[in-house]
Amino acid sequence: MTFGGVFSFIVLAAIFAYLFLSSTPVFREFGLGFITNSQWVSGDGFPASAGSTDPAVFGLFPMLYGSTLIAIVAMLISLPISVALALGIVFYLPKKLSTTVTLITDLAASIPSVIFGIWGLFVLVPHAKYWATLLDKYLGFIPLFNSEFKVFDQSPFIAAIVLSVMITPIITSVAREIFSQTPLDLIQGAYALGATKSAMIRNIVMPFGRSGVIGGAMLGLGRALGETVAVFFVLNLTYDKTNWLRILDSEGGSVASLIVAKYGEALDFEIAGLFGAGLVLFVLTLFANLVAAAIVNQTLQKGGRKVKK
Amino acid sequence: MKLATKAVGGIQPGKPWSKNSPQNILFKLIPSVSPIFLAAALVAITDLKGKMGFLLAWAIFTTVFILIWPFVIKSKNARGELFLQAIISISSLTFFAVIAWVFSSVLTPGIKAFTPSLFIGDGANVEVDTPLNQGGLLHALLGSIIVVGIATVISVPFGILSALYITEVRGKLVPYVRFFIQAMSGVPSIVAGLFIYAALIVTQVIPYTGFAGSLALAILMLPTVARTAEEVLRLVPDDLRNAALALGGTQVRTIFQVVLPSARSGLVTAVILGVARVAGETAPLLLTAFGGNTVNLNPFEGSMATLPWFIFNQMALGTENDVARAWFAALTLLILVSITFSLARVLNRKKF
């Protein structure tokens, strides 16, 4: 049974070890440049050090930045919606309705990502293109909504919308759990002092749940970083240029999609590069998840005790 | 009482128990109704046309109204309340509208593409423009069932063992075990696939097989099973454990004869939730089970098609009939996942 207990640790360690070992050729060749460089050239499949005249050069930075950008934009879209939804479930809706709403959000969380992919590609893109056109036309003076090429297809904006639909149920369920742990004596105390519901939420629930909701958002962020198929279909990857802020332009990056896009025709050295990309993704999501889990657990444990406020 | 209220000088105290006055209701309705008319007027007059134009104008007007209306109302308390209520209802409606949109946009083309032969044929003779009534997704459906089934068989014992370690053994490692299970639940699906690819396929231990896909899925499934099982086992009363131990049972016998049987339905829920979690995973299967066009029932030999891979592949091919098949496969997958999910809910309702 102890073995069963530490099994997850063994698996995690094995994932890290295998990805690390398999990607050593790439890290030996490029060092940290693998993470900071901006190009992905397959060449003839061999590195320059192997005497290749058309060397393969790999740098992950645009993908890494692109992944983070779409994940953050997705989180910014879905965080307010999730918090409002969770507040509604916990404090506003009647019991029966709130169970139904919880059920629907949980069901939404289990919709497979490939379905979001097919929906995004064939249904959402035409609409999202129209929204993007309007955003560019009327809010183009903001750098975020400025577009260079006016194509609007396969942009980080569309990928972020798809991701936000996918992570909203996750953030909602964390936020719901945290809000429902708000100490009852504080709530009743606020009501007894004559607070309205909104005043109670502003002054009791929000201070109590803030850090927990941030943890939930980071959990969603980790999920969004690792999402592969849905993003792969709606995003155009540019390997040699970092799209810093123009989310409406059809230039983006995603580490996970890079792996799916490249592995089919990759030779040994490029495969090692993809393992390196996987390793970076693994470390990144692990970090986001652990921080998130620590924050959420802390808030949930706080629920039993009294909070100073 | 009446005298007392009069004495204050005509100011009526609020009555939370009484019904809303018509004036009150009107005030609540104005911000939600007027944007519709304003948007309609805007569509009729300016060059903003069509359904999308209307929706956009409506969304903008509604937002503006939500932000402004609370300040029109004089009462400070009602202001905050209305503001919050409006934001909650609008964001939840938006979310549910989007989810309904996803479901309906899968349903319509999925049902349109349906022919019974889709469930009978496999993809062996399907060329670029083969009509829909020839060939189907039987191979993918069977492959999915096999791959997910083996993944379940692999991950469930380990998941339940982890949960048992936390709730029964209660050793020194408990916080770390929970920590690592949490960490494991955040492993991106593509990384799980890459790991199996690096560890088994590149090193040529096994080739592309359904079994490799099962291993990758098992990694993703384990944390879900472990966490749900832990929650369920926690609900087993300590009295039962103590009684079993007092009767002279060893810990192992206590667990297998008392704890696990009394948590049976909950454990089944844990397994089903795990299945629902991985049934739609695509990325790891691309790297492990790969795919194929014919029915392959042997998970240890030859690549194996699965439903998510089928959808992915048909979408990538992109001709009209291929996409129609992809929609139908998506519908099948969505229905399967919904059924497993509801099954888990129904079973979970029977608490012991």
HADDOCK unambig.tbl for C-alpha pairs under 7 A between the chains (distance, minus, plus):
assign (segid A and resid 1 and name CA) (segid B and resid 161 and name CA) 5.74 0.50 0.50
assign (segid A and resid 1 and name CA) (segid B and resid 165 and name CA) 5.83 0.50 0.50
assign (segid A and resid 2 and name CA) (segid B and resid 165 and name CA) 6.23 0.50 0.50
assign (segid A and resid 4 and name CA) (segid B and resid 158 and name CA) 5.51 0.50 0.50
assign (segid A and resid 4 and name CA) (segid B and resid 161 and name CA) 4.76 0.50 0.50
assign (segid A and resid 4 and name CA) (segid B and resid 162 and name CA) 4.81 0.50 0.50
assign (segid A and resid 5 and name CA) (segid B and resid 161 and name CA) 6.52 0.50 0.50
assign (segid A and resid 5 and name CA) (segid B and resid 162 and name CA) 4.24 0.50 0.50
assign (segid A and resid 5 and name CA) (segid B and resid 165 and name CA) 5.46 0.50 0.50
assign (segid A and resid 5 and name CA) (segid B and resid 177 and name CA) 5.85 0.50 0.50
assign (segid A and resid 6 and name CA) (segid B and resid 177 and name CA) 6.18 0.50 0.50
assign (segid A and resid 8 and name CA) (segid B and resid 180 and name CA) 6.08 0.50 0.50
assign (segid A and resid 8 and name CA) (segid B and resid 181 and name CA) 5.92 0.50 0.50
assign (segid A and resid 8 and name CA) (segid B and resid 184 and name CA) 6.77 0.50 0.50
assign (segid A and resid 9 and name CA) (segid B and resid 180 and name CA) 5.75 0.50 0.50
assign (segid A and resid 12 and name CA) (segid B and resid 184 and name CA) 6.75 0.50 0.50
assign (segid A and resid 15 and name CA) (segid B and resid 195 and name CA) 5.61 0.50 0.50
assign (segid A and resid 18 and name CA) (segid B and resid 195 and name CA) 6.72 0.50 0.50
assign (segid A and resid 18 and name CA) (segid B and resid 198 and name CA) 6.50 0.50 0.50
assign (segid A and resid 18 and name CA) (segid B and resid 199 and name CA) 6.25 0.50 0.50
assign (segid A and resid 19 and name CA) (segid B and resid 195 and name CA) 6.50 0.50 0.50
assign (segid A and resid 19 and name CA) (segid B and resid 198 and name CA) 6.86 0.50 0.50
assign (segid A and resid 22 and name CA) (segid B and resid 198 and name CA) 6.79 0.50 0.50
assign (segid A and resid 81 and name CA) (segid B and resid 91 and name CA) 5.20 0.50 0.50
assign (segid A and resid 81 and name CA) (segid B and resid 92 and name CA) 6.86 0.50 0.50
assign (segid A and resid 84 and name CA) (segid B and resid 87 and name CA) 6.88 0.50 0.50
assign (segid A and resid 84 and name CA) (segid B and resid 88 and name CA) 4.75 0.50 0.50
assign (segid A and resid 84 and name CA) (segid B and resid 91 and name CA) 6.55 0.50 0.50
assign (segid A and resid 85 and name CA) (segid B and resid 88 and name CA) 6.12 0.50 0.50
assign (segid A and resid 85 and name CA) (segid B and resid 91 and name CA) 6.81 0.50 0.50
assign (segid A and resid 85 and name CA) (segid B and resid 92 and name CA) 5.35 0.50 0.50
assign (segid A and resid 88 and name CA) (segid B and resid 88 and name CA) 6.02 0.50 0.50
assign (segid A and resid 107 and name CA) (segid B and resid 341 and name CA) 6.98 0.50 0.50
assign (segid A and resid 108 and name CA) (segid B and resid 99 and name CA) 6.91 0.50 0.50
assign (segid A and resid 110 and name CA) (segid B and resid 276 and name CA) 6.67 0.50 0.50
assign (segid A and resid 110 and name CA) (segid B and resid 277 and name CA) 6.31 0.50 0.50
assign (segid A and resid 111 and name CA) (segid B and resid 334 and name CA) 6.84 0.50 0.50
assign (segid A and resid 112 and name CA) (segid B and resid 280 and name CA) 4.55 0.50 0.50
assign (segid A and resid 112 and name CA) (segid B and resid 281 and name CA) 6.53 0.50 0.50
assign (segid A and resid 113 and name CA) (segid B and resid 280 and name CA) 6.88 0.50 0.50
assign (segid A and resid 114 and name CA) (segid B and resid 282 and name CA) 6.61 0.50 0.50
assign (segid A and resid 114 and name CA) (segid B and resid 308 and name CA) 6.55 0.50 0.50
assign (segid A and resid 115 and name CA) (segid B and resid 330 and name CA) 6.10 0.50 0.50
assign (segid A and resid 119 and name CA) (segid B and resid 102 and name CA) 6.50 0.50 0.50
assign (segid A and resid 196 and name CA) (segid B and resid 77 and name CA) 6.75 0.50 0.50
assign (segid A and resid 197 and name CA) (segid B and resid 81 and name CA) 6.83 0.50 0.50
assign (segid A and resid 198 and name CA) (segid B and resid 80 and name CA) 5.97 0.50 0.50
assign (segid A and resid 198 and name CA) (segid B and resid 81 and name CA) 5.03 0.50 0.50
assign (segid A and resid 198 and name CA) (segid B and resid 84 and name CA) 6.55 0.50 0.50
assign (segid A and resid 222 and name CA) (segid B and resid 186 and name CA) 6.93 0.50 0.50
assign (segid A and resid 223 and name CA) (segid B and resid 186 and name CA) 6.94 0.50 0.50
assign (segid A and resid 226 and name CA) (segid B and resid 188 and name CA) 4.62 0.50 0.50
assign (segid A and resid 227 and name CA) (segid B and resid 188 and name CA) 6.85 0.50 0.50
assign (segid A and resid 228 and name CA) (segid B and resid 190 and name CA) 6.81 0.50 0.50
assign (segid A and resid 228 and name CA) (segid B and resid 283 and name CA) 6.49 0.50 0.50
assign (segid A and resid 229 and name CA) (segid B and resid 282 and name CA) 6.91 0.50 0.50
assign (segid A and resid 229 and name CA) (segid B and resid 283 and name CA) 6.27 0.50 0.50
assign (segid A and resid 256 and name CA) (segid B and resid 190 and name CA) 6.65 0.50 0.50
assign (segid A and resid 278 and name CA) (segid B and resid 191 and name CA) 5.78 0.50 0.50
assign (segid A and resid 282 and name CA) (segid B and resid 187 and name CA) 6.60 0.50 0.50
assign (segid A and resid 282 and name CA) (segid B and resid 191 and name CA) 6.55 0.50 0.50
assign (segid A and resid 285 and name CA) (segid B and resid 186 and name CA) 6.65 0.50 0.50
assign (segid A and resid 285 and name CA) (segid B and resid 187 and name CA) 6.90 0.50 0.50
assign (segid A and resid 286 and name CA) (segid B and resid 183 and name CA) 6.16 0.50 0.50
assign (segid A and resid 286 and name CA) (segid B and resid 186 and name CA) 6.39 0.50 0.50
assign (segid A and resid 286 and name CA) (segid B and resid 187 and name CA) 6.78 0.50 0.50
assign (segid A and resid 289 and name CA) (segid B and resid 183 and name CA) 6.34 0.50 0.50
assign (segid A and resid 289 and name CA) (segid B and resid 186 and name CA) 5.97 0.50 0.50
assign (segid A and resid 290 and name CA) (segid B and resid 183 and name CA) 6.02 0.50 0.50
